[in-house]
Amino acid sequence: MNQLHPGESLSAWLDTHDMPTFDPLKNNINVDVCVVGGGIAGLTTAYLLMKDGKSVCVLEAFELGSGQTGRTTAHASAVLGTRYFDLEMYHSEEGARLIAQSHTAALDRIEQIVNKEKIDCHLERLSGYLFQGDNAEPDTLMREHTATRRAGLIYAKMLDNAPLTQFKTGPCLSFPRQLQLHPLKYIAGLAKCIVDGGGKIFTHSPAVEFHNRDFAAVKTQNGAIVTCSSLVVATNTPVNDVFAIHTKQAPYRTYAIGFHVIKDSVAKGLYWDTDDPYHYVRTESYNDKYDLLIVGGEDHKTGQEAHPEHCHQRLEDWARSRFPTIVDLVYRWSGQVMEPVDGIGFLGHNPLDRDNVFVITGDAGNGITHSTIGAMIVTDQIAQRENPWEDLYNPSRISLLSTANYVRENLNVAGQYGKWLSFSPKPDIEDLRLNEGRIFRDGMAMVAVYKNQAGVAHYMSAACPHLGGVVSWNNAEKSWDCPCHGSRFDCYGKVLEGPALQDLKPLDSSEFVEPDYIPLEKQYPRITDVPII
């Protein structure tokens, strides 16, 4: 059984399944399609393209599933984080109907793949329940019921209570035939199918340069190059873009915890409330004695929460007050979701690139289904087939009705650059706790310092290499997070996720070490220490 250490971040999926390993790319290769990103979006795309007769390769910067796929709570649903009555406003009633249709089709496609390939990933069809949050408008459920039925989710029903015996949710909307699975076991199955079908997968092969002319090319960190007819960037947020997509979506940290609960004490289902940020709950079979209760929520803008470690505590308090059969806390983790200004992903041809570059991004907290929809759209576009959803999810789209969200998010980003004008004094390294980081000013520069477990201070530039935002210390994940576009770096400044492609610039520690000196009280004796003659 996992023993969770104080402050440790570990997801249930990363702890319970070992992923297949692959070698880095060492030599130049040519394929029909290169997919950058080894999560559910990238591997689903590679799988569908391979089945479509294309030669494919996948480049992953770390290990398969080590990004957001390993940090999801793996709800797969046509019930989205943005309410359908808002989606109607942004995309029209017909657009909302296509949104419901596409997410329902994604659930069906996942189930078809699992059954066809015999992937053992704990896939279950089960009902989802949307219940009233403590702080939501009282007519939210009724408005959503009406909007979801207009969108074609005609089996949605209003119930007096969700099937939870431990606390009363009150009225809720029930949605049958939603889906949950073990995400890493699922993509491990996809990876096996890709390789068995002749596809190539390379891990520890971060893409650092992208070229797009009559053909596309990707250069990896060690200098190896992939040339291809088409390029798909499926890296949560596009690492090949500087502005095009980043102004239309915002990065949010989302938190999750896993508890042992007495077996069968929590009815199987997907549960969401209507608060903002909302809470989400599901169970997973754990062993003969316990189920795993997974609870998520407490979202906030990346890099804009002073004490992210408190989010886990608030989530734990929320869960313990509602589920009395909780035995102990066994997992704690967080992930990053990209929130588009109009509620749905950016899936397809990449803006400002030629027609052979594609992106899958903007999961809006529904990464399992958005990734699958993106893979289906991109596969059709590469094959030059019409797809009924491609205009809806077009990454070049502009939604005038979401202009207020667009302006608000970009003003927020602009405000983050104000940190360059802030006064942040250098901390006393002796006072800085072990395994903690801090930002301070050094002349015109902003510096990040991390004090490791051995008490050694490591200094680096606090300027994000993407567009120069000042990073913030994330004490929950022991990382440096950029509050502008969501780039993240480990405690030593090594890039963890984009859009940044380079590490934080290391600085010479000797520049920040105070010279040795003898304190004044030791230079001169005190009066009481002077002998009286």
C-alpha positions as CSV (number, residue, x, y, z in Angstrom):
1,M,0.0,0.0,0.0
2,N,1.3,3.5,-0.9
3,Q,2.6,5.5,2.1
4,L,2.0,9.2,1.4
5,H,4.7,11.4,2.8
6,P,4.0,15.0,3.9
7,G,4.0,17.3,0.9
8,E,4.4,14.4,-1.6
9,S,2.5,14.7,-4.9
10,L,1.6,11.3,-6.4
11,S,-1.3,10.3,-8.6
12,A,-3.2,7.1,-8.2
13,W,-2.4,6.2,-11.8
14,L,1.3,6.8,-11.7
15,D,1.5,4.7,-8.6
16,T,-0.4,1.7,-9.8
17,H,0.8,1.1,-13.4
18,D,4.3,0.9,-14.9
19,M,4.4,2.3,-18.4
20,P,6.3,0.6,-21.3
21,T,9.6,2.2,-21.9
22,F,11.1,3.3,-25.2
23,D,14.5,4.6,-26.4
24,P,15.2,8.2,-27.4
25,L,15.3,9.2,-31.0
26,K,19.0,9.0,-32.1
27,N,18.9,9.1,-35.9
28,N,17.0,11.2,-38.5
29,I,13.8,9.5,-39.8
30,N,11.0,10.3,-42.2
31,V,7.4,9.4,-41.6
32,D,4.0,10.4,-42.9
33,V,3.0,12.0,-39.6
34,C,5.0,13.0,-36.5
35,V,3.0,13.4,-33.3
36,V,4.6,15.4,-30.5
37,G,3.3,14.4,-27.1
38,G,2.9,11.0,-25.5
39,G,-0.3,11.4,-23.6
40,I,-3.9,10.4,-24.5
41,A,-4.2,13.1,-27.2
42,G,-1.0,12.1,-29.0
43,L,-1.3,8.3,-28.7
44,T,-5.0,8.3,-29.7
45,T,-4.1,10.4,-32.8
46,A,-1.1,8.1,-33.7
47,Y,-3.3,5.0,-33.2
48,L,-6.1,6.3,-35.5
49,L,-3.6,7.5,-38.1
50,M,-1.8,4.1,-38.0
51,K,-5.2,2.4,-38.5
52,D,-5.7,4.8,-41.5
53,G,-2.6,3.5,-43.2
54,K,-0.1,6.2,-42.2
55,S,3.4,5.7,-41.0
56,V,3.7,7.5,-37.7
57,C,6.1,8.3,-34.9
58,V,5.5,9.8,-31.5
59,L,8.0,12.0,-29.7
60,E,7.6,12.3,-25.9
61,A,9.8,14.6,-23.8
62,F,9.7,12.3,-20.7
63,E,7.8,9.0,-20.4
64,L,4.5,8.1,-21.9
65,G,1.6,9.5,-19.7
66,S,4.0,11.5,-17.5
67,G,2.2,14.8,-18.3
68,Q,-1.4,15.6,-17.8
69,T,-2.7,12.1,-18.7
70,G,-1.0,10.7,-15.5
71,R,-2.6,13.5,-13.5
72,T,-6.2,13.5,-14.7
73,T,-9.1,12.1,-12.6
74,A,-10.2,10.3,-15.7
75,H,-13.8,11.4,-15.9
76,A,-14.9,10.8,-19.5
77,S,-18.2,12.5,-20.1
78,A,-20.4,14.6,-22.4
79,V,-21.1,16.7,-19.3
80,L,-18.7,19.6,-19.5
81,G,-17.2,22.0,-17.1
82,T,-18.8,24.9,-19.0
83,R,-22.6,24.7,-18.7
84,Y,-24.6,24.0,-21.9
85,F,-26.6,27.2,-21.5
86,D,-23.3,29.1,-21.8
87,L,-22.1,26.9,-24.7
88,E,-25.3,27.9,-26.5
89,M,-24.5,31.5,-26.0
90,Y,-21.0,31.1,-27.3
91,H,-21.7,28.6,-30.2
92,S,-25.5,28.8,-30.8
93,E,-28.0,26.0,-30.2
94,E,-26.7,24.1,-33.2
95,G,-23.1,24.4,-31.9
96,A,-24.2,23.1,-28.5
97,R,-25.8,20.1,-30.3
98,L,-22.6,19.4,-32.1
99,I,-20.6,19.7,-28.8
100,A,-22.9,17.1,-27.2
101,Q,-22.7,14.9,-30.3
102,S,-18.9,15.0,-30.5
103,H,-18.3,14.2,-26.8
104,T,-20.8,11.3,-27.0
105,A,-19.1,10.0,-30.1
106,A,-15.7,10.2,-28.3
107,L,-17.1,8.0,-25.5
108,D,-18.2,5.5,-28.1
109,R,-14.9,5.6,-29.9
110,I,-12.9,4.9,-26.7
111,E,-15.2,2.0,-25.9
112,Q,-14.8,0.6,-29.4
113,I,-11.0,0.8,-29.2
114,V,-10.9,-0.9,-25.8
115,N,-13.2,-3.7,-27.0
116,K,-11.4,-4.2,-30.4
117,E,-7.9,-4.2,-28.9
118,K,-8.9,-5.9,-25.7
119,I,-7.2,-3.3,-23.5
120,D,-7.6,-4.0,-19.8
121,C,-8.1,-0.5,-18.4
122,H,-11.0,-0.8,-16.0
123,L,-13.4,0.8,-18.5
124,E,-16.9,1.2,-17.1
125,R,-20.0,2.8,-18.4
126,L,-21.9,4.5,-15.5
127,S,-24.1,7.5,-14.8
128,G,-23.0,11.0,-14.1
129,Y,-24.7,13.3,-11.6
130,L,-24.6,17.1,-11.6
131,F,-25.8,18.5,-8.3
132,Q,-26.3,22.0,-6.9
133,G,-23.2,23.5,-5.3
134,D,-23.2,25.6,-2.1
135,N,-22.6,28.9,-4.0
136,A,-24.3,28.4,-7.3
137,E,-27.3,30.2,-8.6
138,P,-30.5,28.4,-7.6
139,D,-31.8,28.0,-11.1
140,T,-28.6,26.5,-12.5
141,L,-29.8,22.9,-12.7
142,M,-33.1,23.7,-14.3
143,R,-31.5,25.9,-16.9
144,E,-28.9,23.2,-17.6
145,H,-31.6,20.5,-17.9
146,T,-33.4,22.5,-20.5
147,A,-30.1,23.3,-22.4
148,T,-28.8,19.7,-22.4
149,R,-32.1,18.4,-23.8
150,R,-32.0,21.0,-26.6
151,A,-28.4,19.8,-27.3
152,G,-29.6,16.2,-27.8
153,L,-28.8,14.7,-24.4
154,I,-32.5,13.7,-24.1
155,Y,-31.8,11.0,-21.5
156,A,-30.8,13.6,-18.9
157,K,-33.3,13.3,-16.0
158,M,-33.9,15.4,-12.9
159,L,-33.6,13.4,-9.7
160,D,-34.4,14.3,-6.1
161,N,-31.0,13.2,-5.0
162,A,-27.8,11.5,-6.3
163,P,-27.4,7.9,-5.2
164,L,-25.1,8.8,-2.3
165,T,-26.2,7.5,1.1
166,Q,-23.6,9.5,3.0
167,F,-24.7,13.0,2.2
168,K,-27.7,14.5,0.5
169,T,-26.9,16.3,-2.7
170,G,-30.5,17.5,-3.2
171,P,-31.8,17.8,-6.7
172,C,-29.5,16.7,-9.4
173,L,-29.3,15.9,-13.1
174,S,-28.6,12.3,-14.1
175,F,-26.7,11.5,-17.3
176,P,-26.6,7.8,-18.2
177,R,-23.7,6.0,-20.1
178,Q,-20.8,8.2,-19.2
179,L,-17.4,6.5,-18.8
180,Q,-14.4,6.1,-16.5
181,L,-11.1,4.2,-17.0
182,H,-7.6,3.8,-15.8
183,P,-5.9,6.4,-18.2
184,L,-2.4,4.9,-18.1
185,K,-3.5,1.4,-18.7
186,Y,-5.5,2.7,-21.7
187,I,-2.7,4.6,-23.3
188,A,-0.3,1.7,-22.6
189,G,-2.7,-0.4,-24.7
190,L,-2.7,2.2,-27.4
191,A,1.1,2.3,-27.4
192,K,1.3,-1.5,-27.9
193,C,-1.1,-1.3,-30.8
194,I,0.9,1.5,-32.4
195,V,4.2,-0.4,-32.2
196,D,2.6,-3.7,-33.3
197,G,1.2,-1.8,-36.3
198,G,4.6,-0.5,-37.4
199,G,4.5,2.9,-35.6
200,K,7.5,4.2,-33.8
201,I,7.6,5.7,-30.3
202,F,10.5,7.7,-28.8
203,T,10.7,8.9,-25.2
204,H,13.1,11.4,-23.6
205,S,13.1,13.1,-27.0
206,P,11.9,16.7,-26.3
207,A,11.1,18.6,-29.5
208,V,12.9,22.0,-29.5
209,E,12.6,23.3,-33.1
210,F,9.7,23.2,-35.5
211,H,9.9,23.9,-39.3
212,N,7.0,24.1,-41.6
213,R,7.3,24.5,-45.4
214,D,6.2,22.0,-48.1
215,F,7.0,19.4,-45.6
216,A,7.3,19.6,-41.8
217,A,10.3,18.9,-39.6
218,V,10.9,18.5,-35.9
219,K,14.3,18.7,-34.2
220,T,14.8,17.0,-30.9
221,Q,17.1,18.2,-28.1
222,N,19.9,15.8,-29.1
223,G,19.9,17.0,-32.7
224,A,17.9,14.1,-34.4
225,I,15.4,15.3,-36.9
226,V,12.0,13.9,-38.0
227,T,10.7,15.0,-41.4
228,C,7.1,14.3,-42.2
229,S,4.2,15.3,-44.4
230,S,2.1,16.3,-41.4
231,L,2.9,17.3,-37.9
232,V,0.5,17.0,-34.9
233,V,1.4,18.9,-31.6
234,A,-0.5,17.3,-28.8
235,T,1.3,18.7,-25.7
236,N,-1.6,20.0,-23.6
237,T,-0.6,23.6,-24.7
238,P,1.1,24.0,-28.1
239,V,4.9,24.2,-27.7
240,N,5.2,25.3,-31.4
241,D,3.2,28.5,-30.9
242,V,4.3,31.8,-29.5
243,F,0.9,33.7,-29.5
244,A,-1.7,32.2,-31.7
245,I,-3.4,29.9,-29.2
246,H,-2.1,31.2,-26.0
247,T,-4.1,34.3,-26.1
248,K,-7.3,32.3,-26.4
249,Q,-6.9,29.9,-23.4
250,A,-5.6,30.2,-19.9
251,P,-3.7,27.6,-17.7
252,Y,-5.3,26.5,-14.4
253,R,-4.0,24.2,-11.7
254,T,-6.5,21.7,-10.5
255,Y,-6.1,19.5,-7.4
256,A,-7.0,15.9,-6.6
257,I,-6.8,13.6,-3.6
258,G,-7.4,9.8,-3.2
259,F,-8.8,8.2,-0.1
260,H,-9.4,4.6,1.0
261,V,-13.1,4.2,1.7
262,I,-14.9,1.1,2.9
263,K,-15.6,-1.0,-0.1
264,D,-19.0,-0.3,-1.8
265,S,-19.8,2.5,0.7
266,V,-19.9,5.1,-2.1
267,A,-22.1,4.3,-5.1
268,K,-20.3,4.1,-8.4
269,G,-20.8,7.2,-10.6
270,L,-19.3,10.4,-11.7
271,Y,-20.3,13.4,-9.5
272,W,-19.9,17.1,-10.1
273,D,-21.3,20.1,-8.3
274,T,-22.1,23.5,-9.9
275,D,-19.8,25.6,-7.7
276,D,-17.0,27.7,-9.3
277,P,-14.5,26.2,-9.1
278,Y,-16.5,23.0,-9.0
279,H,-15.8,19.7,-7.2
280,Y,-15.8,16.3,-8.9
281,V,-15.9,12.8,-7.4
282,R,-15.5,9.2,-8.6
283,T,-14.5,5.9,-7.2
284,E,-12.0,3.3,-8.5
285,S,-11.7,-0.3,-7.3
286,Y,-8.6,-0.7,-5.1
287,N,-8.6,-4.1,-3.4
288,D,-10.9,-6.5,-1.6
289,K,-11.2,-4.3,1.4
290,Y,-11.2,-0.7,0.0
291,D,-12.3,1.4,-2.9
292,L,-10.4,4.5,-3.9
293,L,-12.4,7.7,-3.6
294,I,-11.0,10.3,-5.9
295,V,-12.0,13.9,-5.3
296,G,-10.9,16.9,-7.4
297,G,-11.3,20.7,-7.5
298,E,-10.0,23.9,-6.0
299,D,-8.8,25.2,-9.4
300,H,-7.0,28.5,-9.7
301,K,-4.9,30.3,-12.3
302,T,-1.5,28.7,-12.6
303,G,1.2,30.6,-10.6
304,Q,-1.4,32.9,-9.0
305,E,-2.0,31.2,-5.7
306,A,0.2,32.1,-2.8
307,H,-0.2,28.8,-1.0
308,P,-1.2,26.1,-3.4
309,E,-0.5,23.5,-0.8
310,H,-3.5,24.7,1.1
311,C,-5.8,23.7,-1.9
312,H,-5.3,20.0,-1.0
313,Q,-6.2,20.7,2.6
314,R,-9.4,22.5,1.6
315,L,-10.3,19.6,-0.8
316,E,-9.7,17.1,2.0
317,D,-11.9,19.1,4.4
318,W,-14.7,19.2,1.8
319,A,-14.5,15.4,1.2
320,R,-14.3,14.4,4.9
321,S,-17.4,16.4,5.7
322,R,-19.4,14.5,3.1
323,F,-18.0,11.0,3.1
324,P,-17.8,9.5,6.6
325,T,-16.5,6.1,5.4
326,I,-13.1,7.6,4.5
327,V,-10.4,5.6,6.1
328,D,-7.2,7.4,5.2
329,L,-5.6,9.7,2.6
330,V,-3.3,7.8,0.2
331,Y,-2.8,10.1,-2.8
332,R,-2.4,13.7,-3.4
333,W,-1.6,15.4,-6.8
334,S,-2.4,18.3,-9.1
335,G,-2.6,18.8,-12.8
336,Q,-2.9,21.6,-15.4
337,V,-5.9,22.2,-17.5
338,M,-6.2,24.7,-20.4
339,E,-9.4,26.8,-20.2
340,P,-10.5,28.2,-23.6
341,V,-12.4,31.5,-23.5
342,D,-15.4,29.8,-25.1
343,G,-15.5,26.5,-23.3
344,I,-14.3,24.0,-25.9
345,G,-11.0,22.8,-27.3
346,F,-8.9,24.0,-30.2
347,L,-8.6,21.0,-32.4
348,G,-7.3,20.9,-36.0
349,H,-5.2,23.1,-38.3
350,N,-2.9,25.4,-36.4
351,P,-3.4,29.1,-37.0
352,L,-0.6,30.9,-38.9
353,D,0.9,27.6,-40.0
354,R,0.5,25.8,-43.3
355,D,-2.2,23.2,-43.7
356,N,0.0,20.3,-42.5
357,V,0.4,21.4,-38.9
358,F,-2.3,20.5,-36.4
359,V,-2.8,21.1,-32.7
360,I,-4.9,19.4,-30.0
361,T,-5.3,21.7,-27.0
362,G,-7.9,23.5,-24.8
363,D,-9.1,20.5,-22.8
364,A,-11.3,22.6,-20.5
365,G,-11.0,20.0,-17.8
366,N,-12.4,17.3,-20.1
367,G,-9.1,16.0,-21.5
368,I,-10.2,12.4,-22.1
369,T,-13.0,13.4,-24.5
370,H,-11.5,16.5,-26.0
371,S,-8.3,14.5,-26.8
372,T,-10.3,11.8,-28.5
373,I,-12.4,14.3,-30.5
374,G,-9.2,16.1,-31.5
375,A,-7.6,12.8,-32.7
376,M,-10.7,12.0,-34.8
377,I,-10.8,15.5,-36.4
378,V,-7.1,15.6,-37.2
379,T,-7.1,12.1,-38.6
380,D,-9.9,13.1,-41.0
381,Q,-8.2,16.4,-41.9
382,I,-4.9,14.6,-42.7
383,A,-6.9,12.1,-44.8
384,Q,-8.7,15.0,-46.5
385,R,-12.1,13.7,-45.3
386,E,-14.9,16.0,-44.1
387,N,-15.6,16.0,-40.4
388,P,-18.8,17.4,-39.0
389,W,-17.1,19.1,-36.0
390,E,-14.0,20.6,-37.6
391,D,-15.5,24.1,-38.0
392,L,-16.8,24.1,-34.4
393,Y,-13.4,23.3,-32.9
394,N,-11.3,25.2,-35.5
395,P,-8.3,26.7,-33.7
396,S,-8.6,29.8,-35.8
397,R,-12.1,30.6,-34.7
398,I,-13.1,33.9,-33.1
399,S,-16.2,33.9,-30.8
400,L,-17.4,37.5,-30.5
401,L,-19.7,36.4,-27.6
402,S,-16.7,35.3,-25.6
403,T,-14.9,38.6,-26.1
404,A,-15.4,39.5,-22.4
405,N,-13.6,36.3,-21.3
406,Y,-10.9,37.0,-23.9
407,V,-10.3,40.5,-22.6
408,R,-10.4,39.5,-18.9
409,E,-7.9,36.6,-19.4
410,N,-5.4,38.7,-21.4
411,L,-5.6,41.6,-19.0
412,N,-4.8,39.1,-16.3
413,V,-1.7,38.0,-18.3
414,A,-0.7,41.6,-18.8
415,G,-1.0,42.3,-15.1
416,Q,1.5,39.5,-14.3
417,Y,4.3,41.4,-16.1
418,G,3.9,44.0,-13.3
419,K,6.0,41.7,-11.2
420,W,9.0,43.1,-13.0
421,L,8.3,46.4,-11.2
422,S,7.8,44.9,-7.8
423,F,10.2,45.2,-4.8
424,S,11.1,41.7,-3.7
425,P,14.1,41.8,-1.3
426,K,16.6,39.0,-1.3
427,P,15.7,36.4,1.4
428,D,18.1,35.4,4.1
429,I,19.2,32.0,2.9
430,E,19.5,30.8,6.5
431,D,15.8,31.6,7.0
432,L,14.7,29.8,3.8
433,R,13.3,26.4,4.7
434,L,14.7,23.2,3.1
435,N,13.0,22.3,-0.2
436,E,11.6,25.8,-0.6
437,G,11.9,28.5,-3.3
438,R,11.7,32.2,-3.3
439,I,11.8,35.1,-5.9
440,F,13.8,38.3,-5.3
441,R,15.1,41.3,-7.1
442,D,18.8,41.7,-8.0
443,G,19.2,45.1,-9.6
444,M,17.1,45.0,-12.8
445,A,16.9,41.2,-12.7
446,M,14.4,38.9,-11.0
447,V,16.1,35.8,-9.5
448,A,14.6,32.5,-8.3
449,V,16.4,30.7,-5.5
450,Y,15.8,27.1,-4.4
451,K,17.2,25.6,-1.2
452,N,17.5,21.9,-1.5
453,Q,17.3,19.2,1.2
454,A,21.0,19.5,1.8
455,G,20.7,23.2,2.5
456,V,22.5,24.2,-0.8
457,A,21.0,27.2,-2.6
458,H,20.6,27.1,-6.3
459,Y,20.0,30.4,-8.2
460,M,18.4,30.9,-11.6
461,S,16.7,33.6,-13.7
462,A,13.0,34.0,-12.7
463,A,12.2,35.0,-16.3
464,C,10.2,32.4,-18.2
465,P,12.0,31.7,-21.6
466,H,8.6,31.7,-23.4
467,L,7.6,35.4,-23.1
468,G,9.5,36.6,-20.1
469,G,6.9,36.3,-17.3
470,V,8.2,36.1,-13.8
471,V,7.7,32.6,-12.4
472,S,6.2,31.8,-9.0
473,W,7.1,29.1,-6.5
474,N,4.6,26.2,-6.3
475,N,5.1,24.7,-2.9
476,A,2.6,21.8,-3.6
477,E,4.6,20.5,-6.6
478,K,8.0,22.0,-5.7
479,S,8.1,23.7,-9.1
480,W,8.4,27.1,-10.7
481,D,5.2,28.0,-12.6
482,C,4.7,30.9,-15.0
483,P,1.5,32.8,-14.3
484,C,1.3,34.1,-17.9
485,H,0.9,31.0,-20.1
486,G,1.5,28.1,-17.8
487,S,5.1,27.0,-18.5
488,R,6.4,25.0,-15.6
489,F,9.9,24.1,-14.4
490,D,11.3,21.8,-11.7
491,C,12.9,23.2,-8.6
492,Y,16.3,23.4,-10.4
493,G,14.8,25.2,-13.4
494,K,14.5,22.3,-15.8
495,V,11.5,22.7,-18.1
496,L,8.6,20.3,-17.2
497,E,5.9,21.6,-19.6
498,G,5.5,24.2,-22.3
499,P,5.0,26.5,-24.0
500,A,8.6,27.1,-22.9
501,L,11.1,24.9,-24.6
502,Q,14.2,26.0,-22.6
503,D,15.1,25.7,-19.0
504,L,15.3,28.7,-16.6
505,K,18.8,30.3,-17.1
506,P,21.1,29.1,-14.2
507,L,23.0,31.9,-12.4
508,D,26.4,31.8,-10.6
509,S,25.7,31.2,-7.0
510,S,28.8,33.1,-5.9
511,E,27.2,36.3,-7.0
512,F,24.6,36.0,-4.3
513,V,26.7,34.7,-1.4
514,E,27.5,37.4,1.2
515,P,31.2,37.6,2.1
516,D,32.3,36.2,5.4
517,Y,32.4,38.8,8.1
518,I,32.9,39.0,11.8
519,P,29.8,40.4,13.6
520,L,30.3,43.7,15.3
521,E,29.8,42.3,18.8
522,K,32.6,39.9,18.2
523,Q,35.0,42.5,16.8
524,Y,34.9,44.6,20.1
525,P,34.5,43.3,23.6
526,R,31.4,44.3,25.6
527,I,31.9,46.8,28.5
528,T,31.2,44.0,30.9
529,D,33.9,41.9,29.3
530,V,36.6,44.5,29.9
531,P,38.5,43.8,33.1
532,I,38.4,46.6,35.7
533,I,41.9,47.8,36.7
